[in-house]
């Protein structure tokens, strides 16, 4: 059985990446999908909507509808105050965590 290390790493951080994108500006699903797909964090839009549903359930994001110039109204996602707190906490832990992992995974050193 093959173990997809990349999938495991993405699973742990992708929801916080969504929160970070929404901290910049409200976005609709397709915009989020494009950003996350280009960054290699999700494989398809089918992965995104269950994640957005969890974020809404946790009350980390809220939604609102906005008219679209090309069709029906779009559902936009916005970071909630609770989501801002979660993102701030994640940012506090991420930098030292990433630095520790980078240090441990660094090139093998000569063991004279």
PyMOL commands that set and color helices and strands:
alter all, ss='L'
color gray80, all
select helices_A, chain A and resi 5-24+29-38+45-57+81-105
alter helices_A, ss='H'
color red, helices_A
select strands_A, chain A and resi 27-28+61-68+71-79
alter strands_A, ss='S'
color yellow, strands_A
deselect
rebuild
show_as cartoon
